[in-house]
Amino acid sequence: MTNGPGAGIPAVSSAILAMSRHLEVRDVLKTIVASARELLDAEYAALGVPDDHGGFAQFVVDGVSNEEWKAIGPLPRQHGILAAMLHSATPERLADVRTDPRFGGWPTAHPDMSDFIGLPVADGDEILGALFLANKRRDKPPASGPSGGDGCPFTEGDGCGFTEEDERLLGILAEHAAIALTNARLYERSRELTIAGERARLAHELHDAVAQKLFSLRLTAQAATALVDRDPARAKGELHQVALLAAEAADELRAAVIELRPAALDEDGLVATLRSQVQVLDRAHTACVTFEAHGVRVLPSAQEEALLRVAQEALHNALRHSGAGHVAVTLARYGQGALLRIADDGRGFDTRAVRRAGRHLGLVSMRDRAGSVGGKLTVESEPGKGTTVKMEVPGG
């Protein structure tokens, strides 16, 4: 079955909108592949991003289960038809990929494929990757008759399911996919620079806070040494102060290590990562720090990272500045997204006075993080009544 003129444009538009909702490279790749497969009604789709060593830095598939993908084995190398599209930037449309002279076979667990279409994803002269689709699910053209277009002859007993119209639509999708992929890479690069900046800030903060504590610790220990013979009672008081300063320095170090340590979002997910960090903070501080999660769905990577960073900043404020005895962290499903809530019973503050004084306690950075992923941040606080930070994200 062949699409009529312009019939696939609404589907292309929907696919482009889906790609534009994501900022992480991996999420963009997954959306491109799923959109291409749906657009052309193919049984299988894949997108390969080449590395500089003859392999693929990333290879994303759709239509293959996790179990099947694991059974297939290692990522493919750049050879045969895959290499042709990456090196010549020429679309390929084949009646049966298995009969092409460049076909080199596939692993035993690989699904069987016949009709095939492939298209490079390029930004100018740079090939960012290549889209591969196989096994058109709609009715194929008649087996006999004239050629179905360059590279796709109709042979006896077999016809190419993918049409020139399919190639045109996939070409439009690939052009926008290149833009989305480039934007995602720029976003990740900017995030890396932001993380580097945060690490520099943390290093400066660590130096100021811990160095000051250690300097005080040294002076107090010297005073205790001088007093131990002539005034044991005062020396005992100074040693007690040494113990307090040492505990505070240890807290500063633990908190800094937690913030500097890369979050295990990719491996453990947001809920497990937050729970682990809350447990560490609960052990490191005198305040009781608790965590609860209720029905949270997997969210786009950028939203999960923003939630984690806002939680870290809010916990930092609560544990270092509020004098709280209890800090409660809650993450719950909120529509298609999630709601993060960090509430403490500390001294609180006048939010208007803080703004007038220019002391933001990280509120600006938290609001920026929320806004960057389409979320919303609110802060409720009054002197003597604690502080509550809430962040909503829309999901994906």
N, C-alpha and C positions, 0 to 999 in steps of 0.2 A: 504494500500500500504506500503510495507516494503522497506527501503533504502537498496541498494546493499552495499557490503563490502567497507568501506572507503568513501562512497558517501557523508556522512555528515561531513567529516573532513574539507573541505574548509569552510563550514558554521561555524564550531566550531572555526576555525582560525579567521574568520571575527569577531565572537563574542568576542574572547579573545582580539583582537586588539581594539575593541570598548571599552571594560572594561578598558584597559590600558590608554585610553585617559583622564580619569577622576581621580581627586584627592580627591574630597569631598565624604564622606561616602554615603550621600543620592544619589548623582549622580551615584556612583558605583552600589548601590542597584537597582536603576531604570534600569540601563543598563543591569545588570545581568538578571533581570526579563524579560525585553523586548527581550533580546537575547535568553533566554531559550524558550520563547513562540514561537518566529520565528523559532528557530532551530527544535523544535518538532512539529511545525504546530498545536499548541493547541489554543483553543478558549480563555482559561483563564490561567493566571499564577500569582503566588504570591511568595514573599519571606518574611519570618518572622524572625526577630532577637529577641531572648528571653531576658527578663529582669530577675531579681532575685526574682520576686514576683509572679510567675505563669502566667504572661502575656507576652506581646511583647513590647519591647522598640521601635521597628519600624516594620511596616508591609506594604510592598510595593506591589501594584497590577498592572497588565496590562491586558487589555481587558475589564475593567469595567470603565464606564464613571464617571466623578466627581459627577454627580447627583445620579447615582446608588450607588456609594460608600457612599455618605452622607446618603442615605436612608437606607443602610444596618445597620448603627449605630456604636456602639463602636467597638474597636479592639477585635478580638477573644481572648479567654483565651487559655492556653496550656492544651488541653484535647483531648481525642480521638486519631485520627490518627496524628494530629499535634504534640501532646505530644510524641507519639510513636517514631517519627523520631528524635525528640530532645533528647530523653532519651536513646534510644537504638542505634542510628546512623545506622539504617537499612533501605535500600531503600524499598519503597512500590509501587506495581503496581497492580491496582485493576480494574476488569471489570466494577464494579458499586460501587462507594464509598457509596451509599445510603444503600446497603445491608450488608455492613460490620458491625459486631456486635459492633464495637467501635464508629460507627457513631452516633452523638448525635443531628443531625438536624442542621438547620441554620436559620437565621432571615428571615422574610417574604419577604423582598426585595432582598434577596440573589439570584443570578442567579442559575438556575437548572444545576447540574453537574452530570455526570455519570462516564465514565472511568477516571481513576486518576493515576497519578504517582507522587511520592514524593521522595526527596533525601536530606540528610543532607549536609550542607556546613561546613566542618570541617578543622581545622588547627591542625594536630596531634590528640591528644585526646580531644581537645577543640571544641565543636560544636558552630560555630559562628551563624548558622541559618539553615533554611530548605527551600528548593524550593518545591513548589506545582504547578502542572499543571493539567488541566482537559479539557475534551472534545476534543479529537483528531479530527481534521477536515478532514483528509484524509480518504479513504475507510478503514473500519475495516476488520480484518480477518474474515473468515467464522465463523458462530455461532457454528457449530458443529465441532467435531474433538478433537484432543488431547490438553493437557494443553499448554497454550502460555508461560509458564515459571513460576517460583516460584511466588506465590502470585497473579497470573493472569490467573485463569482457564477460558476457553471458555465454557460458559453455554448455554443452549437452549435459543435461541432468543436474546442472547446478547454476544458480543465479546469484548475483551479488545483492544482498539485502539492503546495503547502504547506498543511497542515491546521491546524485549531484546536489539535490536540495539539502540532504543531510550534511554533506560536506560544506555547503554554504553556511548553514546554521551553526555547525561546529566551528567554522572559521570565525564567525562573529563572537561566539562564546570564548574562543581562544584569545582573541584580541583583548577582551575585557578581563579574561583570566590573567593575562600578562600584567595588566594595570593593577589588579587586586593583589597579585603575588609581589609585584614591586613595592606597592604600598605597605604590605605586611612586612617585607624585609626591612624597609625604612623604619617602620614602627619598632621592630625588634632591635634594630641598631640604636634607635633613640632610647629605648628602654635599657639597653646595655650601658649607654652613657649615663643614664639616670642612676642606675645601680652603682656605677663607678663613683658618681658624685656622692651617693649616699654612704658608700664605704669610706670615702674621704671624710665626710661629715662625722661618721661614727669614730673614725680614727682620731679626729680632732677632739671629739667629745670624750673619748676614752682617755686620751692624754690629759685633758683638763681635769676630769673628775677623779680618775685613779691617781694621777701624779699628785694632785693636791692632797688626797687622802693619805698617800704614802709619805709625803713630806710631813704632814701632821703626825702621822704614826711615828716617824723617826724622832721628831722633836719631843713627843710625849714620852717615848721610851728613854730618851736621854735624860729627861727630867726625873723619871722614876729611878733611873740608875743613880743620879746625884742625891736623891732623897732617901734611898733605901736604908742607909746607915743612921742618919741623924733624925729622920722623921718617917718611920715605917708606915704610919697611918696614912700620911699624904702620898707616900709611894704606892700604897695599895690602891688609892683612888686613881692615881695616874695609870697604873697597870690595868685597872678596870676600863679606863678610857681607851687604852691601847687595844683592848679586846673589841670594843665597840667600833673603833676605826677600822680594824682588820676585817670585821664582819661586813661593814659598809663597802669596803674596797672589794671584797669577794662578790658582793651583790652586783656592783658595777661591772666587774669582769664577766660574771655569768650572763648578765643582760646583754652585754656587748657581743659575747660569743654567739648568743641565740640570734641576734640580729644579723651578724656577719655570716652565719652558717647558711648555705643555700637552702631554700625551702624545698621540701620533698614533694612538691605538688604533683609532678609528673608520675612519680612512683606510688605515692600514698593517697593522693587526693586531698581536697581541701579539709574535709572533716577530720581525717586522721592527722593531718599536719597541724591543724589548730589544736586538736586535743593534746598532741604530744608537746607542743610549745606551752600550752597552759599548765600541763603537769610539771614541766621543768620550772616555770615561774612560781608555781605553788610551792615547790621545794626550796627555791632560792630566796623567797621573800617571807617575811613574817605574816603578811596579809594572806588570807584564804582566797585562792583563785580557782574558780570552778568553770566548767564548760558543759553545755548541753546542745544537742543537735536534734532537729525534728524534721524528718521527711525531706531532707535536702537532695535535690537532683544534681546531676553533673552539669556544670555550667561551662560556658566558653572560657578558655584558658585565661584570657585577659581579665575577665570578671573575677575569676577565682584568685588570681594574683592580687588584684586591687583589694578584694575583701581581706586577704591575708595581711597585706601591708597596712591597711587601715586598722585592723585589729592589733597589730604590733605597735603602731603609733599610739593608739588609745590606751593599750595596756601600759606602755612606757609612761604616759602621762599619769595614769592612775597610780602606778606603783612608786613613782619617783617624786611626784609633786602633790598628791592629794591627801596623803596620810590615811588612806582607806584601810579598813580592817577586812573588807570583803570586796572582791571584784568578780562579777558574774558575766561570763561570755555566753551568748546564745546565738545559734545560727539555725534559722528555720526557713522552710519553704514559704515563698510569698508569690502567689500566682504562678507564672512560669519561671520566676527568678528566685531570689532569696533575700532575707532580711537578717542583717548582723546587728547585734545589740551588745554593747559593753557598758555595764552599769556598776558604779562604785558608791560606797557609802562614805566617801571622804569629805573634805571640808568644802568642796564646791567652789564656785566663783561666779562673779557677775560678768556674764558674757559681753555686755555692753561696755563695761569698764575695761575688759581685756582688749576689745577692739580699739577703744580710744587710746589705750596705752601702747598699742602696737605689739603686745605680747600675744601671740596667736596660739602658742602651745601645739604647734603642728596642725592647727585647724585648716589653714590655707592648703597645705599639701594634701591633707585628707580629702578636702572638698575637690581639689584638682583631680585626685585619683578617682573619686567617685564619678565626677563629670566625664572623665576620659573614657569611661565604659558605659555611658548612658545611665549612670546611677544617680542617687541623691543622698546627701549626707545631712543629718540634723544633729544638733548638740543642745541638750537641755541641762541647765545647771543653775543653782542658786547657792549663795554662801550658806554653809552649814547643812545643805541638803543633798550633797553628792552630785555626781555628773553621770549623764547617760548619753552615749554616742550611738546613733543609729545610721546604718547604711543600707539602702535598697539597691538591688541590681535587677535588670529586667529579664535575665536569662537569654536563651538563644533559640 
